[in-house]
Amino acid sequence: MAFKDLKHSGHAVNALRRALKADRIHHAYLLEGADAKRRHAFAIAFAQALLCETAPGEGCGVCPICRRIAREGHMDLMVVRPDVEGGRKTRSIKTHAIEELQKRLAMKPFEGRRNVAIIEEADTMVADAENKFLKTLEEPPAGTVIMLLTGNPDAMLPTVLSRTLQIRLESDEEQLGQKTMEQAETLVHLLAKGAPYYQIRRQIEKIARRAERAEIIRFLDAMEQVYRDHLLQRESSMKREYIFHAVDAVEKARVDILRYIGITDALKDMTLAIGG
């Protein structure tokens, strides 16, 4: 399954396409989503885009390289999964599995120009394994791309999360509407260029007018997606520190709205914190 076959997370796919085209690939990504099959399909498609020689940056899905990636038989693709302990239901990624992965990542690619690693259910790494893996995230071998897949990022070390670019893979129900995304992009653009506050206020009032809280939460999700897209582009005019600060302000607005603070007030406070 190549990028073109993914019927979900279009914004994440397009952001990665732009990053691949500009050769601005980060060394580690956190793919977050509730659906394990969807996470895996996205990771395989990304690996194909990274390693395919027929359609570099996209992945054709049908060449021998893409087919080997799909069945996890490519020599430069490593996939780590949790071990099942005997007959028990406990599943975890042990230290020895991470050590074996680190040894392989330290080697040069066998077939292509980079090594790619997929760690399924990364939140199940035992504490020692996660701490050991920090070194790889801090000092990754040149050309390496690591994907950590999880449905529970809160169970992972903040130091691990901070060294990844996080991509949220929404379920079908969570897919953001085109109008919502356009409104988010407009507000982010106004804030980034330092537009006069009356323009920002007008946009806020347009968004908040007759909107339900659930709709505003989806709008805040869309804003975070726009900021993540800028992080993935890397050539964005927005500095990383500005993006992180803006996302913190969006998260605070989300908490305020969930606490039933007025929607307009929460959005105004958010834009003022970002720099509106």
KEKOL-612749 format. One record per atom (N, C-alpha, C): residue in one letter; x, y, z. Coordinates in pm, whole numbers, plus 32768, in hexadecimal, padded with zeros to 4 digits. Each point is the difference from the previous one (the first is absolute). Layout:
KEKOL-612749
aXYZ/...
This chain:
KEKOL-612749
m80547F898000/m7FAC80778000/m8058807C8000/a7FFE804C7F92/a805080797FF3/a7FB180788032/f804080778003/f7FBD8079802D/f7F7B80157FB7/k80007FE87F7C/k7F88801A7FB1/k7F8B7FA7802A/d801D7F918041/d7F977FA38028/d7FC680208089/l803E8059804A/l7FCE80228085/l7F88805D7FF3/k7F917FD78036/k7F84804E7FF5/k7FE88053807D/h80668013804F/h7FF18049807D/h807E80528019/s7FF9805B805E/s807580518029/s804380447F89/g7FAE803B7FAA/g803680417F88/g8062806F801D/h7FE6804C806B/h805B806F801F/h80897FCC802B/a80027F94804C/a80807FC58028/a804B7FCC7F87/v7FB97FBD7FA5/v803F7FCD7F86/v803A80727FAE/n7FB2806A7FEC/n802F80707FAE/n80788046803F/a7FFF800C8085/a8072803E8044/a807E7FAD7FEE/l7FF37F7B800A/l80737FA97FEC/l802F80047F6F/r7FA280077FA3/r8027800D7F72/r8056807B7FEA/r7FD68071803B/r804D807B7FF0/r808A7FF28040/a80047FC28075/a80807FED8044/a805D7FA57FAF/l7FC87F977FC6/l804F7FA47FAD/l803580477F84/k7FA9804F7FC2/k802980497F88/k80718062801D/a7FFA803F8074/a806680618026/a80787FBF8044/d7FFC7F798010/d80687FB58046/d80148037808D/r7F9080168045/r800180348089/r7FC27F99805E/i80347F8A8000/i7FC77F948050/i803B8002808D/h7FA77FF88062/h802B7FF8808B/h802E7F72801E/h804F7FEF8069/h80357F79801C/h7F9F7FA9804D/a7F9A803D8041/a7FA47FAF8051/a7F74803C7FFE/y7F9D7FA97FED/y7F7480297FFD/y7FB07FAD8063/l7F9F8040803E/l7FA17FB88055/l7F7B7FFF7FB6/l7FD27F887FD8/l7F807FF27FBB/l7F997FD88068/e7FA6805D801E/e7F9E7FEB806C/e7F757FED7FC4/g7FB97F9B8030/g7F777FE97FD3/g7FC47F888046/a7F7C7FFD8007/a7FBD7F948049/a7FFF7F7D7FB3/d800980067F7D/d7FF57F897FAB/d808A7FC97FDE/a80227F8B8036/a80857FC57FEA/a80187FE07F6E/k7F997FCE7FB9/k80117FDF7F72/k801B807E7FAE/r7FBE806B8024/r8015807E7FBA/r808C8035801A/r802F7FF6807A/r8089802B801F/r80647FB17FAD/h7FED7F7D7FFB/h805D7FA97FB7/h7FFD80207F6A/a7F8880117FC8/a7FF5801E7F71/a804680837FDE/f7FF280648057/f804180817FE8/f80987FEF8007/a80317FB68062/a80917FEC800E/a803A7FB67F88/i7FBB7F9A7FCF/i80307FB77F8B/i8002805B7F85/a7F9880507FEF/a7FFC805D7F8F/a807280658008/f801E80308079/f806F805E8012/f80857FBB7FDF/a80107F85802C/a807A7FB57FE2/a80107FED7F69/q7F927FE57FBB/q80087FF17F6E/q802880847FBF/a7FC9806F8032/a802480827FC9/a8095801E8015/l80377FCF806F/l808D8017801F/l805E7FA97FAE/l7FD67F857FE0/l805B7F9D7FC5/l7FE47FDE7F6E/c7F89801F7FCF/c7FDC7FDD7F76/c805A80497F9D/e80327FB87F9D/e8055803C7F98/e7FB080207F82/t7F8A7FC67FF3/t7FAA801B7F8B/t7FBA8086800F/a7FCE801B8079/a7FBC807F801C/a803680388082/p807C80348000/p803B8034807C/p7FAA8071803B/g7FF27FFD8085/g7FB180678042/g7F6B7FE77FFE/e7FD77F977FBB/e7F717FE17FF6/e7FE67F6D801A/g80517FA97FC5/g7FE97F70800B/g7F997FD47F99/c80277FA17FAA/c7FA27FD47F99/c7FA47F918031/g802E7FB68066/g7FAE7F968039/g80037F7C7FB6/v803D7FFE7F86/v7FFB7F867FAE/v80887FC97FD8/c80698051800D/c80847FD17FD7/c80337F978065/p806B7FB67FDC/p80357F9C805E/p802480398088/i8039807A8002/i8025803E8080/i7F83801A8055/c7F9A803C7FC4/c7F85801E804B/c7FBB7F80802F/r80047F997FAD/r7FBE7F838028/r804B7FBF8074/r808680077FFE/r804D7FC98070/r7FE7804F8080/i7FF280847FF3/i7FE180538076/i7F777FD98038/a7F9F7FEC7FA8/a7F787FDF802C/a7FFC7F7D804F/r80557FA17FDA/r80047F82804B/r80727FFC8065/e803D80768017/e806A80128063/e807A7FA97FE1/g801E7FF67F7F/g80727FAE7FD7/g807380507FC7/h7FFA80848008/h806D80547FCC/h807180038066/m807C7FF57FD0/m80737FF4805B/m801D8081804E/d7FCE80727FCF/d801A807E8045/d7F8A802C8056/l7F9A7FAB800A/l7F8D801D8054/l80007FA38078/m7FFB803A8077/m7FFA7FB2807C/m7F7C801D8046/v7FBC7F99802B/v7F81800E8047/v800D7FBC8088/v7FE3804B806A/v80077FCC8088/v7F727FFC8038/r7FDB7F8F803B/r7F7C7FEF803C/r800F7FCF8090/p7F9A80148051/p80077FCE808B/p80067F678004/d80477FCE8063/d80027F70801C/d7F887FDE8057/v7FCB7F897FEC/v7F977FCD8058/v80417FA38065/e7FE88019807F/e80407FB2806A/e7FB17F80801D/g80307F927FCC/g7FBF7F7F8018/g7F6F80027FD5/g7FA97FCA8052/g7F727FFF7FE1/g7FB880798036/r8049805D803C/r7FC18075803C/r7FE080697F96/k7FAE80608026/k7FD780697FA3/k806480737FFC/t80627FFD8059/t8061806D8007/t805380057F81/r800880767FC6/r804F80157F86/r805E80758018/s807F7FEE7FE1/s805E806E8013/s80777FEF7FA4/i8040806F7FE3/i807C80007FB1/i80747FFD8062/k804C7F967FFC/k806C7FEA8061/k808080477FD5/t805B800A8060/t807F80447FE8/t80507FBE7F91/h7FFF7F7A7FFB/h80517FBB7F9C/h7FD180237F72/a7F7D80167FED/a7FCD80227F7B/a8032808A7FD5/i8005805E805D/i803380867FE1/i80967FFC7FE7/e80477FB0804D/e80927FF37FEA/e801E7FC57F78/e7FB27F9D7FD5/e80127FC57F7B/e7FE380677F94/l7F9780508014/l7FDF80687FA0/l807180677FF7/q803680278072/q806C80628000/q807B7FCD7FB5/k801F7F7F8011/k80727FC57FB7/k7FE980077F6A/r7F867FE07FD7/r7FE280027F6F/r8002808D7FCA/l7FCA8060804A/l7FFF808B7FD1/l808C803A7FF6/a805C7FCB804F/a808B802F7FFA/a80487FD17F82/m7FC67F9E7FBA/m803A7FCC7F84/m7FCF80507F88/k804B7FFB7F94/k7FD680457F87/k7F8A7FB57FC0/p7FAD80477FB3/p7F937FBD7FB9/p80377F967FA0/f7FB77F957FEE/f802A7F947FA6/f7FD380197F70/e7F8880397FF0/e7FC8800E7F79/e7FF680917FD1/g7FD280578054/g7FE7808A7FD8/g806080618042/r7FCE807A8015/r805780688037/r7FDE80248090/r7F9F7FB9803B/r7FDF801D808B/r7FC37F868043/n800B7FFC8084/n7FBD7F9B8051/n7F7D803B8036/v7F9A7FAD8004/v7F7D802A8033/v7FD47F9E806C/a7FD580358071/a7FD27FAB806E/a7F7280248026/i7FAE7F9A8016/i7F7780118030/i7FF47FB88086/i7FD980488067/i7FED7FC48084/i7F6A8002801F/e7FC27F8C7FF5/e7F717FF4801C/e7FE680058097/e7F91803E8025/e7FDB800B808D/e8077802D8054/a803A80707FD6/a807980328042/a7FEA801F8093/d7F8480198027/d7FE4801F808D/d80127F87805A/t80147F877FC5/t80137F888054/t80947FE5801D/m805A80587FD4/m808D7FEC8021/m80127FFF8098/v80497F9F8033/v801E8000808F/v805B8079801C/a80058028807D/a8047807C8024/a80927FFF7FD2/d80457F908014/d808D7FF97FD8/d800F800D7F69/a7FA67FC17FB5/a800680077F6D/a7FE9808F7FD0/e7F9E8043803D/e7FE180887FD6/e8074805F8020/n803D7FEE8073/n807380538024/n80777FE67FA3/k80177F827FDD/k806C7FE17FA3/k7FE5803D7F77/f7F827FFC7FD7/f7FDE80327F7B/f801180977FF5/l7FFE80458071/l801480917FFE/l808280267FBA/k80687FB18015/k808380207FC5/k7FF77FFE7F68/t7FB57F9F7FCA/t7FF07FF97F6F/t7FB3807A7FCE/l7F9B802B804B/l7FB480757FD7/l8053807F800A/e805B80048061/e805580758012/e807080057F99/e80367F8A7FDD/e80707FFA7FA1/e7FE27F967F96/p7F9F801A7FA9/p7FDA7F9B7F9C/p806B7FF07F94/p80177F867FD1/p805C7FEC7F90/p7FD080507F87/a805C80317FB2/a7FDD80547F8D/a7F9F7FB77FA3/g7F9980487FD4/g7FA27FC87FA0/g7F937FA9803B/t80077FE48081/t7F9E7FA7803F/t7F7A80488013/v7F937FB87FE8/v7F7A8032801E/v7FBC7F9A805B/i7FD3802E8074/i7FC07FA98063/i7F6F802B8011/m7FA67FA07FFE/m7F72801B8018/m7FD37FB6807E/l7FD1804A8062/l7FC87FC48079/l7F6980077FF6/l7FBD7F8E8005/l7F707FF97FF1/l7FBF7FE88088/t7F98804B801E/t7FBF7FF08083/t7F7280347FFE/g7FB07FC28052/g7F7A8034801A/g7FF880428087/n807380038047/n800180348088/n8083804C801B/p801480727FC0/p807D804A8011/p80178031808F/d7F958010804E/d8010802F808A/d804D7F9D8056/a80087F827FD3/a80497F9B804C/a809680027FE3/m802B80587FA7/m808D80047FD9/m804980728045/l80847FF48009/l805180678041/l7FF780847FB4/p7FED806E8047/p800080827FBD/p8081801A7FB2/t80707FCC8031/t808080137FBA/t80027FB77F7A/v7FB77F917FF7/v7FF47FBA7F80/v7FA6804F7FA2/l7F8D802A8033/l7FA0804A7FAE/l803E80807FC9/s805180438052/s803880817FD7/s80657FF37F8F/r80307F877FE7/r80637FEA7F96/r7FC27FC87F81/t7F7C80067FF8/t7FBA7FD17F89/t7FA7806E7FC8/l7FE07FF37F80/l7F9680507FC5/l7F807FAE800A/q7F9A8037803D/q7F887FB3801B/q7F9780157F94/i7FCA7F917FCF/i7F9980027F99/i7F877FB68034/r7F9080448007/r7F867FBF8030/r7FB27FCD7F89/l7FDF7F7F8004/l7FB17FC17F95/l7F717FF58031/e7FAA80567FCE/e7F7780058031/e7FAE7F8B7FCA/s7F9A7FDA804C/s7F9E7F9F7FCF/s7FA680467F9B/d7FAF7FB47FB8/d7FA6803B7F9E/d7FA7806A803F/e7FD27FE5807D/e7FA8805E8042/e804880828024/e80857FF8800E/e804C8075802C/e803780517F8B/q7FEA7FD07F84/q803680477F8E/q7FCE80907FFF/l805A805C7FEC/l7FDE808D8008/l7FC380307F7C/g7F8E80468009/g7FBF80337F88/g8055806A7FBC/q7FEA800E7F7E/q804D80607FB1/q7FEC808E8034/k7F8380248022/k7FE780888031/k804980198083/t7FFF7F9C805A/t8045800E8081/t809580137FEB/m80397FB07FA6/m8090800C7FE5/m802280877FC3/e7FAB80307FA5/e801980837FC3/e7FFA806F8068/q7F9F7FF7805C/q7FF78065806A/q807C7FFE805A/a80307F87801E/a80787FF28053/a8079803A7FBA/e800F7FE17F80/e807180337FB3/e7FFE80987FFA/t7F8780397FF1/t7FF380927FFA/t802C80408083/l7FD07FCA8072/l8024803A8081/l80957FF0801C/v80387F8C7FE4/v80907FEA8014/v805180637FAC/h7FD580157F84/h8046805E7FA8/h7FF8808F8036/l7F8B802A802D/l7FF080878037/l805A80148079/l80047F9D8058/l8053800A8078/l809480047FDD/a80297FAE7FA0/a808E7FF67FDC/a803380817FC1/k7FAA80437FB4/k802F807B7FBD/k7FEB807C8057/g7FC87FEB807A/g7FEC8071805A/g7F9580607FD0/a7F917FC97FCF/a7F9380527FCD/a7FC38055806F/p7FC380707FDE/p7FBE80548065/p7F987FAE804D/y7FF080228080/y7FA97FAD8053/y7F6F80027FD2/y7FD3806F7FC2/y7F7480047FD5/y7FE67F947F97/q80667FDF7FAC/q7FEF7F957F9D/q7FF77F788045/i80557FEF8064/i7FFE7F81804B/i7F7E7FF0804C/r7FD1806E803F/r7F837FFB804B/r7F8B7FDE7FA4/r8001803B7F89/r7F957FE57FA0/r7FFE7F6C7FDB/q80767FC57FEE/q80097F727FDE/q7FCF7FA88074/i80268027807A/i7FD57FB48077/i7F678003800B/e7FC780757FEE/e7F6F800D800E/e7FB77FB17F95/k803A7FFA7F88/k7FC57FB27F94/k80007F6B8023/i80707FD2803C/i800E7F738024/i7FA37FDC8074/a7FF980598064/a7FB67FE1807A/a7F6980107FF1/r7FD5804C7F9B/r7F72801D7FF1/r7FAD7F807FEF/r7FA77FE7805C/r7FA37F8E7FFE/r80477F777FFD/a80807FFD8024/a804A7F817FFD/a7FED7FB48082/e7FF27F7E7FF6/e7FFB7FAA8075/e808E7FE88033/r800C7FDA807F/r80857FE78038/r804B7F937FB3/a7FB87F977FD6/a80417F947FB6/a803C80347F7C/e7FBB805F7FC1/e8032803A7F83/e807E8053801A/i80028048806F/i807580508022/i80787FA68020/i7FE77F918043/i806C7FA1801C/i803A7FCC7F7C/r7FA97FE27F9E/r80317FD47F7D/r805080707FBC/f7FD4807D8014/f804A80717FC8/f808C8009803F/l80097FED8084/l808380028042/l80577F8D7FD0/d7FC37F8A7FE8/d804A7F907FC4/d803B802A7F7A/a7FAF80477FB2/a802D802C7F7C/a80758062800C/m7FF9805C8062/m8070805C8014/m80807FB58021/e7FF57F9C8059/e80767FB28022/e80367FB87F84/q7FA57FCF7FAB/q802D7FBC7F86/q804D80607FA5/v7FD0807B7FF5/v804580647FAE/v808D80198036/y800A800E8085/y80848016803B/y805B7F877FED/r7FC87F86800B/r80507F877FE9/r80317FFC7F70/d7FAA80297FA3/d802980027F73/d8079805B7FEC/h7FFF80728045/h8073805B7FF5/h807E7FC1803B/l7FF17FB5806D/l80737FBA8039/l80387F9A7F9D/l7FA87FB67FBE/l802B7F997FA2/l8042803C7F86/q7FD680787FD9/q803A803E7F8A/q809180288019/r801C8023807B/r8085802C802C/r802C80837FBE/e7FDA80177F80/e8029807D7FBF/e7F9C8070801D/s7FA27FE58058/s7F9B80638024/s8041807E8039/s7FBE80707FEA/s8032807F8036/s7FEA80098097/m7FAD7FA88036/m7FE780008091/m80727FB78048/k8034803D8067/k80697FC08050/k7FC27F938058/r804E7F9A801C/r7FCF7F8F8050/r7FCF8030808A/e804A805E803C/e7FDA80308084/e7F7780457FFB/y7FE8804A7F94/y7F7F80447FEF/y7F907F997FF3/i80197F977FB1/i7F9B7F987FEB/i7FDF7FBA8084/f80697FDB804D/f7FE97FBC8080/f7FB08059805F/h802380828001/h7FB780608056/h7F6E800A7FD4/a7FE980057F7D/a7F78800C7FCB/a7FAE7F838022/v803C7F8A7FF2/v7FB87F84801F/v7FDC7FFB8094/d805980308057/d7FE180078090/d7F8580588018/a7FFA80717FB7/a7F8E805C8010/a7F7F7FBE7FCE/v80097FB47F93/v7F8B7FB87FCC/v7FD17F988065/e805E7FB9803C/e7FDD7F9A8064/e7FBD80408079/k802F80758029/k7FC280448072/k7F7080287FDC/a7FEC802F7F84/a7F7980247FD5/a7FA47F878003/r80367F8C7FD9/r7FB17F858003/r7FD27FE0808F/v805F800A805E/v7FE07FE5808D/v7F9880648032/d801180807FDF/d7FA28067802C/d7F737FE37FCD/i7FF67FDB7F80/i7F7C7FE77FC5/i7FBF7F85803E/l80507F9A801A/l7FCB7F878041/l7FD3801E808F/r8037806A803C/r7FD7802A8087/r7F8D80637FFA/y7FC780117F8A/y7F8C80557FE9/y801C80948013/i807C80287FE7/i801C808F7FF3/i7FC7802B7F79/g7FD4807B7FF4/g7FC380307F84/g80597FE87F87/i7FC47FD37F94/i804D7FDD7F88/i804A80797FC9/t7FBA80707FF2/t804180787FC9/t8073802E8059/d7FE880008083/d8069802A805E/d807A7FA37FF7/a7FE77F7E7FF8/a806F7FA07FF8/a805080157F81/l7FBB80197F90/l804780157F82/l804E80858000/k7FC58066803C/k80478080800A/k807C7FF38054/d7FF57FBD8073/d80767FEA8055/d806B7FB27FB5/m7FD67F9D7FB2/m805F7FAF7FB2/m804C80577F9B/t7FB880537FB6/t804580517F9A/t805B8067803E/l7FD780398071/l805780608045/l807F7FBB8032/a7FF37F838031/a80747FB7802F/a805E7FDF7F8D/i7FC87FDF7F8C/i80547FE17F8C/i8046807D7FCD/g7FB98071800C/g803D807C7FD3/g7FA9804F7FA5/g7F7D7FED800D/g7FA280487FA9/g7FEF80908028/
